[in-house]
């Protein structure tokens, strides 16, 4: 595969303080975006009752998790549009736009009237909000990856880009912490009537903070000094980088399945399948998020020193091997302790897989199409395998009576992505 040579061209020297600001701004902004986008999944059970009343609890939950997936229809569109915008106008402009769009969608969910108040308009508003959030999230990953890898020194790209995954850990931790607080401190009646809105209102308030931080960043020197910008980044990707796009797509499958099945779906699984208090699912989610936050940068350091492929392949293999026994464990011994063990183990493994992954992608695409190429591959995989994972698993459990459906889904994803990791090329300095 063609390695990324554009990022290695000479650009103006970047100071350590600039690089630190780039990491902090990306982590805060990306974390806030993911908090806004995923907190919906943490409260899917309550949203199902308030916005999708069907008279059947399973049908309502299926509609709620399907609406979570609706946002993913817009992710490829947002990825392409905002990815092209980032490759033509700039990383800073694209990242500022995405966080404003995400905050708007989150605000709409937070203030939306319920089905009892306005009838069918209530679920329509939720769908509209999810579409807006999906469009925004579609452009976030490509822009954030291009931004950090272009600020990073050549031998530290995995470490710098691992902070994007660490910021997702921040989002999981923050979302689960807010969920734990509102479920533990509010009576059931208050939680169902207004308490569930608090995380969305927090997202509405902190959105402008993320915008302010990103708006005052400097554009990356690589983008400012690039001489080979193209008029149509999407056409360039489709014409000259199909193998790189396919390799990226295959590796994203496990990433997205782990994120949406092992992390965001677990509070729902804990309540509906394991029959444990919702607060237990949230507390365990905090441990998973904390593990990712701590270990992703450490894995990034290792990937810069020893290479990306071994860490990617090894983590995918371990996830494949452990998925089945870990789900057996929490089903045989449901409770807070088993959920904590489950989330810690998979939090570490997810960090092991995702810590090096964005640096591996950055080696596949040149800077002139990096945001577009990654956005296309990433968002297609997320839409197909991640967006409707909650819906598919909920339906499979109900249809088959087996609580092991999530394990099978994870194992299939791990097998596909393991094959994709074998296509990874190490950066030039590790091949010398």
ABEGO torsion letter per residue (X at the ends): XBBBAAAABBBBBBBAAAAAAAAAAAAAAAAAAAAAAAAAAAAAAAAAAAABBAGBAAAAAAAAAAAAAAAAAAAAAAAAAAAAAAAAAEAAAAAAAAAAAAAAAAAAAAABBBAAAAEAAAAAAAAAAAAAAAAAAAAAAAAAAAAAAAABBAAAAAAAAAAAAAAAAAAAAAAAAAAAAAAAABBAAAAAAAAAAAAAAAAAAAAAAAAAAAAABBBBAAAAABAABBABAAAAAAAAAAAAAAAAAAAAAAAAAAAAAAAAAAAAAAAAAAGBBAAAAAAAAAAAAAAAAAAAAAAAAAAAAAEAAAAAAAAAAAAAAAAAAAAAAAAABBEAAAAAAAAAAAAAAAAAAAAAAAAAAAAABBAAAAAAAAAAAAAAAAAAAAAAAAAAAAAAAAAAGBAAAAAAAAAAAAAAAAAAAAABBBBAAAAX
